[in-house]
Amino acid sequence: MAATVVITLFYVLPVLLCVLMPVIVVYWRTLRFYVKYFLYNSCYMVIGCLSIPFCLLKPGDVDNGRWAALFTRESVKHLFGIKIHVRHIERLQSETPYIIICNHQSNMDNMAMMEILPPRCTAIMKKSTKFAGTVGLLCILCGVIFVDRSNRSQAKQALEQTMKIIKKKNAKVWIFPEGTRKDNTECSDPMLPFKKGAFNLAVHAQVPIVPVVCSSQSKFFSYKEKKFTQGKFTVTVMPHVDTFGLTLEDVPTLAEKTRQSMIDVYKTHPEIRTLLIEMITGHNNNVAW
C-alpha cells in the first residue's frame, strides 16, 4: 500500500507541478507583495505591544509617541531595507506648538512620521484607526485625536478638542491634509487638494505650520502595481509658515500656497529626477525582493 502511494505521488506530483507552475509564475509577484505587506503592517502591531506598557505609565500623554517612534526607527526600515534621508530636521526643534502637515502617499508614510516625530507631538487620524488592535490602543494612549470625516459636526468638535490640547499641553499636531492616501486615487498632481481643517486649526490657534514633504515612493512601493521592494526616499522639513494675524478668510489662499510650495519641493527630490530619467530612457534598475 505504501509503495503504491509513493509510486502514485512520483507520477502525479510532476504533473501537478507542470499544471500549477504557470499559475505560480503569474501570481507570484502578487502573492509576494501581500505577504510582505502583511508582515509590514504586523510590525506596527508588535510595536504597539512593546510601547503600550510604557504608555500606561502616563496614559493620554502626547509625549507617549516617542516610544512608538523609537521602536519604529530601530526596526521597521532595517527589516524591509528602506533607507530614509531627512533634510533640515533642525526646523522641528522648537519648544512652542506648531502644526505639521505632510503629504500622504501610502502606509510607508508611517516610517517617515516616526523617523522625525518631535517631542510632545500627537496626530489627527481617521476614527477607524481606533479599532486597529494594538495600534488603536497605542494611539489612544498617545492622545491621538480621532475624526469621523463623514460627520461634519464631529469634525468641528475634533477641531475644538485639538485647539485645547495645543494650548493646555503645549502640543504639536501632525496632520495629513490630503485626507486620504494619494496611492488610492487618480490624480495627475503629485498631491491631492488639501482639506482646510489643518489650516483652520493653525489660524484659530495662531500657531505656525511646518510643511513636511516625503519624496516619491513609487520606485519601491505601489499598492496598485503590487510592488514592495527595498528602496529609499527623502523627507524634507520646510521652513515654518507663520499664521500670526491671519483670519479664516485667509485660509483658502494659505492652503493653496502651502500646497504649491510643497509640490515644488517634491519635484526637486532626487527620486523624482531618477524616475524622469528612467521614463525618458526606458530603463528601470529596480530589483524586486
Secondary structure by P-SEA (a helix, b strand, c coil): caaaaaaaaaaaaaaaaaaaaaaaaaaaaaaaaaaaaaaaaaaaaaaaaaaaaaaaacccccccaaaaaaaaaaccccccbbbbbbcccccccccbbbbbbbbbccccaaaaaaaccccbbbbbbcccccccaaaaaaaaaabbbbbccccaaaaaaaaaaaaaaaacccbbbbbccccccccccccccccccccaaaaaaaaaacbbbbbbbbcccccccccccccccccbbbbbbccccccccccccaaaaaaaaaaaaaaaaaaacaaaaaaaaaaaacccccccc
